[in-house]
Amino acid sequence: MEKLIACCGLNCAVCDARIATITNDNELRARTADQWKVLYNAPEMTADMIHCTGCMAHGAKFGHCDLCEIRNCAISKGYQTCSDCDKMEHCAILKNLHQYAPDALENLKSLN
């Protein structure tokens, strides 16, 4: 399986937003927006907002990427991912995400 690991450890290669963007699949964009409205309590989410090639890849970014505390921290330190940081396993910012996506932490560990 292809992996495109984001700063936080999520695998962008399997993200519906990225898949919809690179395949130009408007039905998947709509389904993703509907799911994310509920999942992230974001009633303002629309299919038009679903455009992303991956948080560290060149190209389109989902609107949250510019605000992402994890991504902004990694970029400010010159890191490709949080696996480059010696504080990764004790990071309060990452802990919030990894409690919901433990596979993301495992992805980061596999990079070292």
Backbone atoms as SQL, in Angstrom:
CREATE TABLE atoms (id INTEGER PRIMARY KEY, chain TEXT, resi INTEGER, resn TEXT, atom TEXT, x REAL, y REAL, z REAL);
INSERT INTO atoms VALUES
  (1, 'A', 1, 'MET', 'N', 0.836, -1.177, 0.000),
  (2, 'A', 1, 'MET', 'CA', 0.000, 0.000, 0.000),
  (3, 'A', 1, 'MET', 'C', 0.889, 1.251, 0.000),
  (4, 'A', 2, 'GLU', 'N', 0.531, 2.213, -0.808),
  (5, 'A', 2, 'GLU', 'CA', 1.244, 3.476, -0.884),
  (6, 'A', 2, 'GLU', 'C', 1.089, 4.238, 0.422),
  (7, 'A', 3, 'LYS', 'N', 2.161, 4.911, 0.836),
  (8, 'A', 3, 'LYS', 'CA', 2.090, 5.766, 2.014),
  (9, 'A', 3, 'LYS', 'C', 2.619, 7.139, 1.642),
  (10, 'A', 4, 'LEU', 'N', 1.914, 8.135, 2.101),
  (11, 'A', 4, 'LEU', 'CA', 2.321, 9.529, 1.978),
  (12, 'A', 4, 'LEU', 'C', 2.055, 10.125, 3.352),
  (13, 'A', 5, 'ILE', 'N', 3.065, 10.090, 4.206),
  (14, 'A', 5, 'ILE', 'CA', 2.874, 10.416, 5.608),
  (15, 'A', 5, 'ILE', 'C', 2.925, 11.928, 5.829),
  (16, 'A', 6, 'ALA', 'N', 1.866, 12.411, 6.444),
  (17, 'A', 6, 'ALA', 'CA', 1.761, 13.832, 6.803),
  (18, 'A', 6, 'ALA', 'C', 2.642, 14.113, 8.018),
  (19, 'A', 7, 'CYS', 'N', 2.810, 15.374, 8.344),
  (20, 'A', 7, 'CYS', 'CA', 3.606, 15.765, 9.512),
  (21, 'A', 7, 'CYS', 'C', 3.197, 15.001, 10.752),
  (22, 'A', 8, 'CYS', 'N', 1.902, 14.845, 10.945),
  (23, 'A', 8, 'CYS', 'CA', 1.337, 14.235, 12.147),
  (24, 'A', 8, 'CYS', 'C', 1.353, 12.720, 12.118),
  (25, 'A', 9, 'GLY', 'N', 1.605, 12.132, 10.967),
  (26, 'A', 9, 'GLY', 'CA', 1.621, 10.690, 10.836),
  (27, 'A', 9, 'GLY', 'C', 0.444, 10.109, 10.084),
  (28, 'A', 10, 'LEU', 'N', -0.581, 10.900, 9.830),
  (29, 'A', 10, 'LEU', 'CA', -1.698, 10.392, 9.032),
  (30, 'A', 10, 'LEU', 'C', -1.190, 10.049, 7.636),
  (31, 'A', 11, 'ASN', 'N', -1.782, 9.038, 7.033),
  (32, 'A', 11, 'ASN', 'CA', -1.381, 8.610, 5.697),
  (33, 'A', 11, 'ASN', 'C', -2.261, 9.316, 4.664),
  (34, 'A', 12, 'CYS', 'N', -1.748, 10.351, 4.061),
  (35, 'A', 12, 'CYS', 'CA', -2.506, 11.120, 3.072),
  (36, 'A', 12, 'CYS', 'C', -2.883, 10.280, 1.850),
  (37, 'A', 13, 'ALA', 'N', -2.126, 9.235, 1.583),
  (38, 'A', 13, 'ALA', 'CA', -2.397, 8.405, 0.401),
  (39, 'A', 13, 'ALA', 'C', -3.771, 7.752, 0.467),
  (40, 'A', 14, 'VAL', 'N', -4.306, 7.535, 1.669),
  (41, 'A', 14, 'VAL', 'CA', -5.610, 6.899, 1.801),
  (42, 'A', 14, 'VAL', 'C', -6.708, 7.893, 2.207),
  (43, 'A', 15, 'CYS', 'N', -6.394, 9.165, 2.221),
  (44, 'A', 15, 'CYS', 'CA', -7.363, 10.200, 2.590),
  (45, 'A', 15, 'CYS', 'C', -8.313, 10.467, 1.422),
  (46, 'A', 16, 'ASP', 'N', -9.601, 10.445, 1.716),
  (47, 'A', 16, 'ASP', 'CA', -10.602, 10.674, 0.663),
  (48, 'A', 16, 'ASP', 'C', -10.472, 12.050, 0.030),
  (49, 'A', 17, 'ALA', 'N', -10.059, 13.062, 0.782),
  (50, 'A', 17, 'ALA', 'CA', -9.892, 14.392, 0.194),
  (51, 'A', 17, 'ALA', 'C', -8.788, 14.378, -0.859),
  (52, 'A', 18, 'ARG', 'N', -7.675, 13.724, -0.553),
  (53, 'A', 18, 'ARG', 'CA', -6.580, 13.648, -1.520),
  (54, 'A', 18, 'ARG', 'C', -6.970, 12.801, -2.719),
  (55, 'A', 19, 'ILE', 'N', -7.610, 11.667, -2.463),
  (56, 'A', 19, 'ILE', 'CA', -8.027, 10.795, -3.564),
  (57, 'A', 19, 'ILE', 'C', -8.992, 11.526, -4.483),
  (58, 'A', 20, 'ALA', 'N', -9.956, 12.246, -3.906),
  (59, 'A', 20, 'ALA', 'CA', -10.914, 13.009, -4.718),
  (60, 'A', 20, 'ALA', 'C', -10.207, 14.078, -5.535),
  (61, 'A', 21, 'THR', 'N', -9.188, 14.693, -4.953),
  (62, 'A', 21, 'THR', 'CA', -8.459, 15.753, -5.655),
  (63, 'A', 21, 'THR', 'C', -7.660, 15.192, -6.823),
  (64, 'A', 22, 'ILE', 'N', -6.887, 14.141, -6.580),
  (65, 'A', 22, 'ILE', 'CA', -6.015, 13.653, -7.651),
  (66, 'A', 22, 'ILE', 'C', -6.776, 12.898, -8.732),
  (67, 'A', 23, 'THR', 'N', -7.979, 12.416, -8.402),
  (68, 'A', 23, 'THR', 'CA', -8.792, 11.721, -9.411),
  (69, 'A', 23, 'THR', 'C', -9.916, 12.603, -9.948),
  (70, 'A', 24, 'ASN', 'N', -10.005, 13.820, -9.414),
  (71, 'A', 24, 'ASN', 'CA', -11.056, 14.773, -9.788),
  (72, 'A', 24, 'ASN', 'C', -12.450, 14.125, -9.676),
  (73, 'A', 25, 'ASP', 'N', -12.683, 13.482, -8.546),
  (74, 'A', 25, 'ASP', 'CA', -13.920, 12.745, -8.286),
  (75, 'A', 25, 'ASP', 'C', -14.875, 13.601, -7.455),
  (76, 'A', 26, 'ASN', 'N', -15.804, 14.264, -8.122),
  (77, 'A', 26, 'ASN', 'CA', -16.723, 15.165, -7.431),
  (78, 'A', 26, 'ASN', 'C', -17.711, 14.433, -6.526),
  (79, 'A', 27, 'GLU', 'N', -18.046, 13.203, -6.866),
  (80, 'A', 27, 'GLU', 'CA', -18.932, 12.427, -5.986),
  (81, 'A', 27, 'GLU', 'C', -18.226, 12.106, -4.671),
  (82, 'A', 28, 'LEU', 'N', -16.947, 11.751, -4.740),
  (83, 'A', 28, 'LEU', 'CA', -16.182, 11.478, -3.524),
  (84, 'A', 28, 'LEU', 'C', -16.004, 12.755, -2.709),
  (85, 'A', 29, 'ARG', 'N', -15.804, 13.882, -3.380),
  (86, 'A', 29, 'ARG', 'CA', -15.718, 15.166, -2.666),
  (87, 'A', 29, 'ARG', 'C', -16.998, 15.417, -1.868),
  (88, 'A', 30, 'ALA', 'N', -18.140, 15.189, -2.500),
  (89, 'A', 30, 'ALA', 'CA', -19.431, 15.420, -1.843),
  (90, 'A', 30, 'ALA', 'C', -19.612, 14.474, -0.652),
  (91, 'A', 31, 'ARG', 'N', -19.292, 13.192, -0.843),
  (92, 'A', 31, 'ARG', 'CA', -19.417, 12.222, 0.258),
  (93, 'A', 31, 'ARG', 'C', -18.473, 12.579, 1.410),
  (94, 'A', 32, 'THR', 'N', -17.262, 12.988, 1.066),
  (95, 'A', 32, 'THR', 'CA', -16.285, 13.362, 2.085),
  (96, 'A', 32, 'THR', 'C', -16.765, 14.576, 2.863),
  (97, 'A', 33, 'ALA', 'N', -17.267, 15.571, 2.170),
  (98, 'A', 33, 'ALA', 'CA', -17.790, 16.768, 2.846),
  (99, 'A', 33, 'ALA', 'C', -18.928, 16.395, 3.786),
  (100, 'A', 34, 'ASP', 'N', -19.830, 15.550, 3.334),
  (101, 'A', 34, 'ASP', 'CA', -20.954, 15.126, 4.180),
  (102, 'A', 34, 'ASP', 'C', -20.454, 14.386, 5.416),
  (103, 'A', 35, 'GLN', 'N', -19.477, 13.518, 5.247),
  (104, 'A', 35, 'GLN', 'CA', -18.917, 12.779, 6.394),
  (105, 'A', 35, 'GLN', 'C', -18.198, 13.717, 7.352),
  (106, 'A', 36, 'TRP', 'N', -17.400, 14.625, 6.815),
  (107, 'A', 36, 'TRP', 'CA', -16.612, 15.523, 7.661),
  (108, 'A', 36, 'TRP', 'C', -17.487, 16.540, 8.380),
  (109, 'A', 37, 'LYS', 'N', -18.624, 16.894, 7.790),
  (110, 'A', 37, 'LYS', 'CA', -19.564, 17.785, 8.491),
  (111, 'A', 37, 'LYS', 'C', -19.916, 17.206, 9.852),
  (112, 'A', 38, 'VAL', 'N', -20.181, 15.908, 9.864),
  (113, 'A', 38, 'VAL', 'CA', -20.569, 15.229, 11.102),
  (114, 'A', 38, 'VAL', 'C', -19.346, 14.937, 11.962),
  (115, 'A', 39, 'LEU', 'N', -18.341, 14.332, 11.368),
  (116, 'A', 39, 'LEU', 'CA', -17.157, 13.901, 12.094),
  (117, 'A', 39, 'LEU', 'C', -16.452, 15.053, 12.803),
  (118, 'A', 40, 'TYR', 'N', -16.355, 16.191, 12.130),
  (119, 'A', 40, 'TYR', 'CA', -15.621, 17.328, 12.675),
  (120, 'A', 40, 'TYR', 'C', -16.531, 18.476, 13.129),
  (121, 'A', 41, 'ASN', 'N', -17.840, 18.187, 13.222),
  (122, 'A', 41, 'ASN', 'CA', -18.807, 19.202, 13.630),
  (123, 'A', 41, 'ASN', 'C', -18.593, 20.496, 12.831),
  (124, 'A', 42, 'ALA', 'N', -18.619, 20.338, 11.513),
  (125, 'A', 42, 'ALA', 'CA', -18.347, 21.447, 10.599),
  (126, 'A', 42, 'ALA', 'C', -19.498, 21.584, 9.601),
  (127, 'A', 43, 'PRO', 'N', -20.645, 22.105, 10.043),
  (128, 'A', 43, 'PRO', 'CA', -21.807, 22.185, 9.154),
  (129, 'A', 43, 'PRO', 'C', -21.579, 23.037, 7.912),
  (130, 'A', 44, 'GLU', 'N', -20.567, 23.878, 7.930),
  (131, 'A', 44, 'GLU', 'CA', -20.283, 24.746, 6.783),
  (132, 'A', 44, 'GLU', 'C', -19.487, 24.047, 5.687),
  (133, 'A', 45, 'MET', 'N', -19.060, 22.807, 5.927),
  (134, 'A', 45, 'MET', 'CA', -18.250, 22.059, 4.975),
  (135, 'A', 45, 'MET', 'C', -19.035, 21.797, 3.688),
  (136, 'A', 46, 'THR', 'N', -18.377, 22.056, 2.552),
  (137, 'A', 46, 'THR', 'CA', -18.989, 21.790, 1.245),
  (138, 'A', 46, 'THR', 'C', -18.020, 20.992, 0.391),
  (139, 'A', 47, 'ALA', 'N', -18.541, 20.378, -0.636),
  (140, 'A', 47, 'ALA', 'CA', -17.700, 19.619, -1.563),
  (141, 'A', 47, 'ALA', 'C', -16.649, 20.518, -2.217),
  (142, 'A', 48, 'ASP', 'N', -16.982, 21.781, -2.427),
  (143, 'A', 48, 'ASP', 'CA', -16.035, 22.718, -3.040),
  (144, 'A', 48, 'ASP', 'C', -14.800, 22.951, -2.174),
  (145, 'A', 49, 'MET', 'N', -14.882, 22.604, -0.897),
  (146, 'A', 49, 'MET', 'CA', -13.764, 22.797, 0.025),
  (147, 'A', 49, 'MET', 'C', -12.800, 21.611, 0.025),
  (148, 'A', 50, 'ILE', 'N', -13.192, 20.532, -0.611),
  (149, 'A', 50, 'ILE', 'CA', -12.402, 19.297, -0.585),
  (150, 'A', 50, 'ILE', 'C', -11.412, 19.295, -1.746),
  (151, 'A', 51, 'HIS', 'N', -10.247, 19.864, -1.497),
  (152, 'A', 51, 'HIS', 'CA', -9.140, 19.910, -2.453),
  (153, 'A', 51, 'HIS', 'C', -7.845, 19.814, -1.665),
  (154, 'A', 52, 'CYS', 'N', -7.108, 18.728, -1.826),
  (155, 'A', 52, 'CYS', 'CA', -5.848, 18.564, -1.099),
  (156, 'A', 52, 'CYS', 'C', -4.999, 17.498, -1.781),
  (157, 'A', 53, 'THR', 'N', -3.704, 17.768, -1.877),
  (158, 'A', 53, 'THR', 'CA', -2.768, 16.790, -2.430),
  (159, 'A', 53, 'THR', 'C', -1.883, 16.178, -1.339),
  (160, 'A', 54, 'GLY', 'N', -2.121, 16.564, -0.099),
  (161, 'A', 54, 'GLY', 'CA', -1.326, 16.090, 1.035),
  (162, 'A', 54, 'GLY', 'C', -0.661, 17.261, 1.715),
  (163, 'A', 55, 'CYS', 'N', -0.562, 17.200, 3.021),
  (164, 'A', 55, 'CYS', 'CA', -0.140, 18.387, 3.776),
  (165, 'A', 55, 'CYS', 'C', 1.266, 18.859, 3.449),
  (166, 'A', 56, 'MET', 'N', 2.150, 17.944, 3.067),
  (167, 'A', 56, 'MET', 'CA', 3.519, 18.358, 2.756),
  (168, 'A', 56, 'MET', 'C', 3.843, 18.226, 1.266),
  (169, 'A', 57, 'ALA', 'N', 2.874, 17.798, 0.483),
  (170, 'A', 57, 'ALA', 'CA', 3.075, 17.666, -0.958),
  (171, 'A', 57, 'ALA', 'C', 2.852, 19.014, -1.643),
  (172, 'A', 58, 'HIS', 'N', 3.418, 19.169, -2.809),
  (173, 'A', 58, 'HIS', 'CA', 3.166, 20.370, -3.592),
  (174, 'A', 58, 'HIS', 'C', 1.742, 20.303, -4.128),
  (175, 'A', 59, 'GLY', 'N', 1.080, 21.427, -4.199),
  (176, 'A', 59, 'GLY', 'CA', -0.265, 21.459, -4.756),
  (177, 'A', 59, 'GLY', 'C', -1.289, 21.943, -3.748),
  (178, 'A', 60, 'ALA', 'N', -2.525, 21.670, -4.053),
  (179, 'A', 60, 'ALA', 'CA', -3.660, 22.155, -3.258),
  (180, 'A', 60, 'ALA', 'C', -3.597, 21.631, -1.829),
  (181, 'A', 61, 'LYS', 'N', -4.072, 22.446, -0.912),
  (182, 'A', 61, 'LYS', 'CA', -4.162, 22.088, 0.498),
  (183, 'A', 61, 'LYS', 'C', -5.588, 22.301, 0.976),
  (184, 'A', 62, 'PHE', 'N', -6.035, 21.414, 1.855),
  (185, 'A', 62, 'PHE', 'CA', -7.317, 21.593, 2.510),
  (186, 'A', 62, 'PHE', 'C', -7.202, 22.841, 3.383),
  (187, 'A', 63, 'GLY', 'N', -8.265, 23.595, 3.521),
  (188, 'A', 63, 'GLY', 'CA', -8.237, 24.859, 4.261),
  (189, 'A', 63, 'GLY', 'C', -7.631, 24.757, 5.647),
  (190, 'A', 64, 'HIS', 'N', -7.843, 23.637, 6.330),
  (191, 'A', 64, 'HIS', 'CA', -7.306, 23.477, 7.678),
  (192, 'A', 64, 'HIS', 'C', -5.783, 23.408, 7.698),
  (193, 'A', 65, 'CYS', 'N', -5.166, 22.985, 6.627),
  (194, 'A', 65, 'CYS', 'CA', -3.712, 22.795, 6.614),
  (195, 'A', 65, 'CYS', 'C', -2.959, 24.063, 7.013),
  (196, 'A', 66, 'ASP', 'N', -3.399, 25.213, 6.549),
  (197, 'A', 66, 'ASP', 'CA', -2.721, 26.465, 6.894),
  (198, 'A', 66, 'ASP', 'C', -2.826, 26.782, 8.375),
  (199, 'A', 67, 'LEU', 'N', -3.871, 26.274, 9.030),
  (200, 'A', 67, 'LEU', 'CA', -4.093, 26.535, 10.445),
  (201, 'A', 67, 'LEU', 'C', -3.594, 25.411, 11.343),
  (202, 'A', 68, 'CYS', 'N', -3.181, 24.307, 10.767),
  (203, 'A', 68, 'CYS', 'CA', -2.820, 23.120, 11.532),
  (204, 'A', 68, 'CYS', 'C', -1.600, 23.390, 12.410),
  (205, 'A', 69, 'GLU', 'N', -1.804, 23.286, 13.707),
  (206, 'A', 69, 'GLU', 'CA', -0.743, 23.551, 14.677),
  (207, 'A', 69, 'GLU', 'C', 0.415, 22.560, 14.522),
  (208, 'A', 70, 'ILE', 'N', 0.090, 21.322, 14.215),
  (209, 'A', 70, 'ILE', 'CA', 1.123, 20.295, 14.044),
  (210, 'A', 70, 'ILE', 'C', 1.967, 20.606, 12.809),
  (211, 'A', 71, 'ARG', 'N', 1.308, 20.865, 11.691),
  (212, 'A', 71, 'ARG', 'CA', 2.016, 21.166, 10.439),
  (213, 'A', 71, 'ARG', 'C', 2.863, 22.426, 10.584),
  (214, 'A', 72, 'ASN', 'N', 2.292, 23.467, 11.180),
  (215, 'A', 72, 'ASN', 'CA', 3.023, 24.722, 11.337),
  (216, 'A', 72, 'ASN', 'C', 4.245, 24.560, 12.238),
  (217, 'A', 73, 'CYS', 'N', 4.123, 23.727, 13.275),
  (218, 'A', 73, 'CYS', 'CA', 5.263, 23.461, 14.159),
  (219, 'A', 73, 'CYS', 'C', 6.364, 22.750, 13.386),
  (220, 'A', 74, 'ALA', 'N', 6.010, 21.701, 12.662),
  (221, 'A', 74, 'ALA', 'CA', 7.010, 20.939, 11.904),
  (222, 'A', 74, 'ALA', 'C', 7.709, 21.832, 10.875),
  (223, 'A', 75, 'ILE', 'N', 6.942, 22.616, 10.153),
  (224, 'A', 75, 'ILE', 'CA', 7.531, 23.508, 9.140),
  (225, 'A', 75, 'ILE', 'C', 8.458, 24.523, 9.785),
  (226, 'A', 76, 'SER', 'N', 8.040, 25.092, 10.935),
  (227, 'A', 76, 'SER', 'CA', 8.866, 26.109, 11.606),
  (228, 'A', 76, 'SER', 'C', 10.205, 25.544, 12.061),
  (229, 'A', 77, 'LYS', 'N', 10.243, 24.230, 12.305),
  (230, 'A', 77, 'LYS', 'CA', 11.484, 23.586, 12.743),
  (231, 'A', 77, 'LYS', 'C', 12.253, 22.964, 11.587),
  (232, 'A', 78, 'GLY', 'N', 11.713, 23.066, 10.372),
  (233, 'A', 78, 'GLY', 'CA', 12.374, 22.515, 9.198),
  (234, 'A', 78, 'GLY', 'C', 12.233, 21.010, 9.074),
  (235, 'A', 79, 'TYR', 'N', 11.228, 20.424, 9.722),
  (236, 'A', 79, 'TYR', 'CA', 11.007, 18.980, 9.703),
  (237, 'A', 79, 'TYR', 'C', 10.071, 18.589, 8.577),
  (238, 'A', 80, 'GLN', 'N', 10.289, 17.404, 8.023),
  (239, 'A', 80, 'GLN', 'CA', 9.352, 16.831, 7.059),
  (240, 'A', 80, 'GLN', 'C', 8.140, 16.270, 7.782),
  (241, 'A', 81, 'THR', 'N', 8.393, 15.597, 8.899),
  (242, 'A', 81, 'THR', 'CA', 7.325, 15.053, 9.746),
  (243, 'A', 81, 'THR', 'C', 7.754, 15.211, 11.200),
  (244, 'A', 82, 'CYS', 'N', 6.830, 14.928, 12.091),
  (245, 'A', 82, 'CYS', 'CA', 7.133, 14.994, 13.517),
  (246, 'A', 82, 'CYS', 'C', 8.093, 13.886, 13.945),
  (247, 'A', 83, 'SER', 'N', 8.324, 12.893, 13.092),
  (248, 'A', 83, 'SER', 'CA', 9.292, 11.841, 13.430),
  (249, 'A', 83, 'SER', 'C', 10.704, 12.405, 13.518),
  (250, 'A', 84, 'ASP', 'N', 10.940, 13.579, 12.938),
  (251, 'A', 84, 'ASP', 'CA', 12.246, 14.224, 13.003),
  (252, 'A', 84, 'ASP', 'C', 12.492, 14.887, 14.357),
  (253, 'A', 85, 'CYS', 'N', 11.456, 14.987, 15.181),
  (254, 'A', 85, 'CYS', 'CA', 11.529, 15.705, 16.458),
  (255, 'A', 85, 'CYS', 'C', 11.767, 14.727, 17.604),
  (256, 'A', 86, 'ASP', 'N', 12.744, 15.037, 18.462),
  (257, 'A', 86, 'ASP', 'CA', 13.033, 14.148, 19.587),
  (258, 'A', 86, 'ASP', 'C', 11.974, 14.220, 20.689),
  (259, 'A', 87, 'LYS', 'N', 11.039, 15.154, 20.584),
  (260, 'A', 87, 'LYS', 'CA', 9.960, 15.286, 21.574),
  (261, 'A', 87, 'LYS', 'C', 8.650, 14.656, 21.090),
  (262, 'A', 88, 'MET', 'N', 8.693, 13.961, 19.959),
  (263, 'A', 88, 'MET', 'CA', 7.483, 13.452, 19.319),
  (264, 'A', 88, 'MET', 'C', 6.588, 12.659, 20.266),
  (265, 'A', 89, 'GLU', 'N', 7.125, 11.720, 20.989),
  (266, 'A', 89, 'GLU', 'CA', 6.292, 10.841, 21.805),
  (267, 'A', 89, 'GLU', 'C', 5.736, 11.522, 23.051),
  (268, 'A', 90, 'HIS', 'N', 6.220, 12.707, 23.363),
  (269, 'A', 90, 'HIS', 'CA', 5.742, 13.428, 24.542),
  (270, 'A', 90, 'HIS', 'C', 5.087, 14.760, 24.178),
  (271, 'A', 91, 'CYS', 'N', 4.782, 14.940, 22.922),
  (272, 'A', 91, 'CYS', 'CA', 4.235, 16.203, 22.424),
  (273, 'A', 91, 'CYS', 'C', 2.730, 16.296, 22.714),
  (274, 'A', 92, 'ALA', 'N', 2.346, 17.356, 23.423),
  (275, 'A', 92, 'ALA', 'CA', 0.939, 17.551, 23.769),
  (276, 'A', 92, 'ALA', 'C', 0.090, 17.813, 22.531),
  (277, 'A', 93, 'ILE', 'N', 0.648, 18.472, 21.532),
  (278, 'A', 93, 'ILE', 'CA', -0.103, 18.769, 20.310),
  (279, 'A', 93, 'ILE', 'C', -0.430, 17.463, 19.573),
  (280, 'A', 94, 'LEU', 'N', 0.563, 16.598, 19.418),
  (281, 'A', 94, 'LEU', 'CA', 0.356, 15.321, 18.742),
  (282, 'A', 94, 'LEU', 'C', -0.546, 14.383, 19.540),
  (283, 'A', 95, 'LYS', 'N', -0.429, 14.436, 20.849),
  (284, 'A', 95, 'LYS', 'CA', -1.204, 13.533, 21.705),
  (285, 'A', 95, 'LYS', 'C', -2.697, 13.662, 21.435),
  (286, 'A', 96, 'ASN', 'N', -3.162, 14.874, 21.197),
  (287, 'A', 96, 'ASN', 'CA', -4.584, 15.088, 20.914),
  (288, 'A', 96, 'ASN', 'C', -5.029, 14.310, 19.680),
  (289, 'A', 97, 'LEU', 'N', -4.241, 14.326, 18.641),
  (290, 'A', 97, 'LEU', 'CA', -4.581, 13.610, 17.415),
  (291, 'A', 97, 'LEU', 'C', -4.408, 12.106, 17.589),
  (292, 'A', 98, 'HIS', 'N', -3.303, 11.713, 18.182),
  (293, 'A', 98, 'HIS', 'CA', -2.969, 10.295, 18.254),
  (294, 'A', 98, 'HIS', 'C', -3.895, 9.491, 19.153),
  (295, 'A', 99, 'GLN', 'N', -4.613, 10.152, 20.049),
  (296, 'A', 99, 'GLN', 'CA', -5.592, 9.405, 20.836),
  (297, 'A', 99, 'GLN', 'C', -6.749, 8.941, 19.963),
  (298, 'A', 100, 'TYR', 'N', -6.995, 9.638, 18.858),
  (299, 'A', 100, 'TYR', 'CA', -8.059, 9.262, 17.918),
  (300, 'A', 100, 'TYR', 'C', -7.533, 8.495, 16.713),
  (301, 'A', 101, 'ALA', 'N', -6.237, 8.637, 16.449),
  (302, 'A', 101, 'ALA', 'CA', -5.619, 7.979, 15.281),
  (303, 'A', 101, 'ALA', 'C', -4.282, 7.369, 15.687),
  (304, 'A', 102, 'PRO', 'N', -4.320, 6.289, 16.480),
  (305, 'A', 102, 'PRO', 'CA', -3.062, 5.689, 16.944),
  (306, 'A', 102, 'PRO', 'C', -2.183, 5.173, 15.808),
  (307, 'A', 103, 'ASP', 'N', -2.778, 4.854, 14.671),
  (308, 'A', 103, 'ASP', 'CA', -1.980, 4.412, 13.528),
  (309, 'A', 103, 'ASP', 'C', -1.068, 5.528, 13.023),
  (310, 'A', 104, 'ALA', 'N', -1.449, 6.772, 13.255),
  (311, 'A', 104, 'ALA', 'CA', -0.610, 7.893, 12.838),
  (312, 'A', 104, 'ALA', 'C', 0.708, 7.889, 13.615),
  (313, 'A', 105, 'LEU', 'N', 0.653, 7.601, 14.899),
  (314, 'A', 105, 'LEU', 'CA', 1.875, 7.512, 15.700),
  (315, 'A', 105, 'LEU', 'C', 2.739, 6.350, 15.208),
  (316, 'A', 106, 'GLU', 'N', 2.124, 5.240, 14.902),
  (317, 'A', 106, 'GLU', 'CA', 2.880, 4.091, 14.380),
  (318, 'A', 106, 'GLU', 'C', 3.527, 4.430, 13.039),
  (319, 'A', 107, 'ASN', 'N', 2.834, 5.193, 12.194),
  (320, 'A', 107, 'ASN', 'CA', 3.421, 5.629, 10.917),
  (321, 'A', 107, 'ASN', 'C', 4.659, 6.469, 11.154),
  (322, 'A', 108, 'LEU', 'N', 4.591, 7.386, 12.127),
  (323, 'A', 108, 'LEU', 'CA', 5.747, 8.224, 12.423),
  (324, 'A', 108, 'LEU', 'C', 6.909, 7.383, 12.956),
  (325, 'A', 109, 'LYS', 'N', 6.619, 6.463, 13.834),
  (326, 'A', 109, 'LYS', 'CA', 7.678, 5.603, 14.371),
  (327, 'A', 109, 'LYS', 'C', 8.343, 4.772, 13.284),
  (328, 'A', 110, 'SER', 'N', 7.571, 4.371, 12.282),
  (329, 'A', 110, 'SER', 'CA', 8.133, 3.549, 11.214),
  (330, 'A', 110, 'SER', 'C', 9.090, 4.329, 10.310),
  (331, 'A', 111, 'LEU', 'N', 9.071, 5.637, 10.387),
  (332, 'A', 111, 'LEU', 'CA', 9.937, 6.463, 9.542),
  (333, 'A', 111, 'LEU', 'C', 11.365, 6.540, 10.098),
  (334, 'A', 112, 'ASN', 'N', 11.519, 6.220, 11.363),
  (335, 'A', 112, 'ASN', 'CA', 12.859, 6.315, 11.992),
  (336, 'A', 112, 'ASN', 'C', 13.638, 5.048, 11.840);
